[in-house]
Amino acid sequence: MIFASNNDHKAEEIRSVLKNKFEILTLKEAGINIDIPEPYDTLEENAAEKAGVIYQLTTTSCFSEDTGLEVVALNGEPGVKSARYAGNHRSFENNVDKLLANLDKSPDRRARFRTVVAVIINGKQTLFEGIAEGQITRIKSGDFGFGYDPVFIPDGADKTFAEMSMEEKNLYSHRKKAIDKLVAFLNDLS
């Protein structure tokens, strides 16, 4: 199945959940060299767009995902713009720095990661969602993961995603929750 992304971090996380149940190919691995825009205001629309573009191009079963960090004190920001939060200067580090600056004086550190997976099989699209509730730290901590992982502690844990092994992160992960629903759906089809 084609995973409509070239984000190696996301592919690694998804493969850690799938184990050997299903084989996925990133766009690069499938020989597809395109960058699919994310023009919409919702994770659902962006995930559906990416899967739809690849399905139209290949007519092969495929899936995509879009993930956002939604911070309560920032009215849901960065949300759908999580990867582009720092604008023209976006990078994992700059996005995190902007987030911490915007939350600087806020006592309310509640946030959640939300992942939406869109899968298309035989032309029919289905969406799945996974959520990890948690808190934003005041400083970065940890060297694993990517994106906002160094500043996000999931509820029930005492360290950031970036301080966790992949196995530990998968105990809480929004992406794992969404992929687990995808796997259950695919198992029901077979």
N, C-alpha and C positions, 0 to 999 in steps of 0.2 A: 504494500500500500504506500502511496506517495504521501509524504508529509510536506505540505506546501510551505516550506520554510528553508532557509539556509542558516538558521541560528543553531550553531553546534551545541551551545549550552542547553537549549531546549531539547534538541534531539537526544543528547546524552541523558537528560532527566527522563524523557519519555521511554527510551530504551531500557532504563533501569527499572521502570514499572512494567513494561511489556515482557521483560526477560526474553524467553524464546517463544512466547505464545504467537506473536505476529512479527513479521519482518517489515521494517519501514525504510524508505529511501528518502533522503532529503532531496530538494530540487537539484542540487549539484550532482548528487549520486545518481539521479534519474536522467541526467544530461539536459536539464532544463535551466537555461541561463536567463532568467528574467527577475526583475524586482517588482513585486506586486505592491502597489500603493495601499495605504490604509486611510482612505479619505473620510471615513464615517465617524459619527459621534458616539457610537456604541461598540463595545467589544463584539457583540453578536453580529452586527453588520460587517465589521472588518473581518472576522473569522469566516463568515459566509462568503464574502467577496474573494478572499484568498483561495478557499476551496473551490468556489465556482469557476474562477479563472483557470485553475489547473484541470478541473474536470472538463471544461470546454476544450482545452488544448489537447488533452490526452484521452478523454473518455474512459479513464481508468479510475477505479476507486481511490479516493484520496481523503485527507483530512487536513485541517489547519487549526490553529488556535490563536487567540489573542488574549493577553493578560494585562491587567492593570492593577496598580496599587491605589486603593481608595482610602484617603485619610479624612476622618470625621471632622477635625478642626479646620481643614482646608476645603470643606464642602465637597468632598469626593475627589479632589485633585490628588495626584496628577491624573488618575483614572486612565481613560483611553489614550491619553497623551504621555503615558509613563515613560516610554522609550525616547520621547522627544521633549521631555520636560524643560531642559535647559536651552531649548531653541537651537539656534545655529551652532552653539557650543556644546551640543549634547554629546555625552559620553556617560558611561556608568557613573564615574566619579563626579562629574559636573551635575548630573541629575540628582545624585544623593546630596551633594553640597547644597543645591538649591532647596531641596526638600527640608533639610535640617535648618537652613536659614529661615525659611518661611514658617517653620514650627518653633523657632528659637524660644519665644516666651510662653508658648502654649503649655498649660498643664495637661491638656487633653491629648494624649498620644495614641488614642485608639485608631486602628487602621485594619484594613483587610486586603489580602490579595484575592483577586477574582480571575479565574480562567474560564474562557468559553471555547469549547471545541466544536467545530463544524465538520461533519463527515458527510461525504456524498458517495452512495453506493447505488449503482444502476440508475443514476439520475435523481435519486431521492435524497434530500438533505435532512439531517437530524442534528440538533444542538444538545450539548451537555455542558453543565457548569460545575465548577469546583471552587470552594471558598476556604480560605484560611484566615481566621480572625486573629488579631494580635495587637502589638504595640510598636511604636517607633521609638527607638532608643535616642539618647542625646548625642552619642558618639558612635562612630563606626567601630565594628569589632568582628574579626574573622577574616579568613583568606579564601574560603571556599565559595562556591556559588557564583552568582553574577547579579547585576542590576542592584536592586535595593536590599539584597540579602544581608549585607553588613549592618543594617539598621532596623531589621524586622525580627521581633521575637514573637513566635506564635503562641497563642494562649495554651497554657499547660506546659510550656518549656521554660528553661531558665537561661537560654543562650540564643543568639541570632541564627538565622538560617546559614550565614556564612561561617559559623563556628561548628556546624554540624556536618557529619559524613552524609553521603547520599542516602544511606539507609535510615539515618536519624531524620533527615529532612523529609523523607517519604512518609514518616509517621504523621506529619502535619500538612504536607504539601497540597496546595490548591490545585496544582497541575496534576498530581497523582490522583486526587479525587475525581477530576474530570476524566482522566484517562481510564481510571477504573470503570467509570460508567460507559465509556466507549468500548472497553474490552467486554463488559457484560452484554452490551448491545450486539457486538460482533459474534460473541459466543451463541447468542440466541438465534442468529441468522444461520449458523452452520449446523 
